């Protein structure tokens, strides 16, 4: 079973905001660091989130704090 079919892509737990996006990451093998989407945007109504693309303040705080709830 794929991760997508198991729902792991939708508002997954235990995540944190990583390094800020940059085109100068000081890593020889990396051209850029980026965020695929804005931290705090919901992936959908799974895991108690609002509809996809809507701002989810609780998730945003969790991503910054690195703590659930």
Backbone torsions as a table, in degrees:
resi	resn	phi	psi	omega
1	UNK	NA	136.5	-178.2
2	UNK	-79.4	159.2	177.4
3	UNK	-60.0	-39.5	-179.1
4	UNK	-63.1	-41.3	-178.6
5	UNK	-71.9	-20.9	176.8
6	UNK	-88.3	-2.6	178.0
7	UNK	83.2	10.4	-177.5
8	UNK	-69.3	-18.1	-179.2
9	UNK	-83.2	-17.0	-171.1
10	UNK	-98.5	105.2	180.0
11	UNK	49.5	53.6	-176.5
12	UNK	-66.3	148.6	178.7
13	UNK	-78.5	171.7	171.8
14	UNK	58.1	44.1	177.4
15	UNK	-115.8	156.8	176.4
16	UNK	-138.9	155.4	173.9
17	UNK	-69.4	131.4	-179.9
18	UNK	-92.0	-156.8	179.5
19	UNK	-60.9	148.9	179.1
20	UNK	-64.6	147.1	177.2
21	UNK	-57.5	141.1	179.3
22	UNK	-159.5	152.2	172.7
23	UNK	-100.2	6.3	177.6
24	UNK	-131.9	70.6	-174.0
25	UNK	-80.2	0.7	-178.4
26	UNK	57.3	35.5	175.0
27	UNK	-127.9	121.3	-175.1
28	UNK	-56.3	-34.2	-174.1
29	UNK	-96.3	3.9	-177.9
30	UNK	-123.8	129.3	178.9
31	UNK	-85.9	-32.2	-177.3
32	UNK	-161.4	155.7	170.0
33	UNK	-112.7	139.1	-180.0
34	UNK	-147.2	161.5	170.7
35	UNK	-103.6	129.4	-177.6
36	UNK	-70.0	-32.2	176.3
37	UNK	-146.4	166.1	-179.1
38	UNK	-67.0	125.8	176.3
39	UNK	-57.7	132.4	-179.3
40	UNK	103.7	-11.8	174.2
41	UNK	-78.9	132.3	-179.3
42	UNK	-72.7	147.3	173.8
43	UNK	-87.1	-14.0	-177.6
44	UNK	151.3	-175.1	-173.5
45	UNK	-78.4	1.9	175.7
46	UNK	-67.7	156.5	177.8
47	UNK	56.5	27.6	176.0
48	UNK	80.1	11.0	-178.1
49	UNK	-81.4	163.3	173.3
50	UNK	-74.8	175.1	178.5
51	UNK	-54.3	154.2	-177.8
52	UNK	-52.4	135.5	176.8
53	UNK	87.5	-11.1	179.1
54	UNK	-84.0	148.6	178.2
55	UNK	-66.1	134.5	-180.0
56	UNK	-126.9	92.8	-173.8
57	UNK	-58.5	-37.9	180.0
58	UNK	-63.1	-41.0	178.4
59	UNK	-67.3	-39.8	178.9
60	UNK	-59.0	-44.9	178.7
61	UNK	-65.0	-39.3	178.2
62	UNK	-62.8	-40.2	179.7
63	UNK	-64.7	-34.9	-179.7
64	UNK	-78.5	-44.8	-177.2
65	UNK	-78.7	-25.8	-176.3
66	UNK	73.6	23.1	-179.2
67	UNK	-126.9	146.1	174.7
68	UNK	-74.9	137.1	174.7
69	UNK	65.8	NA	NA
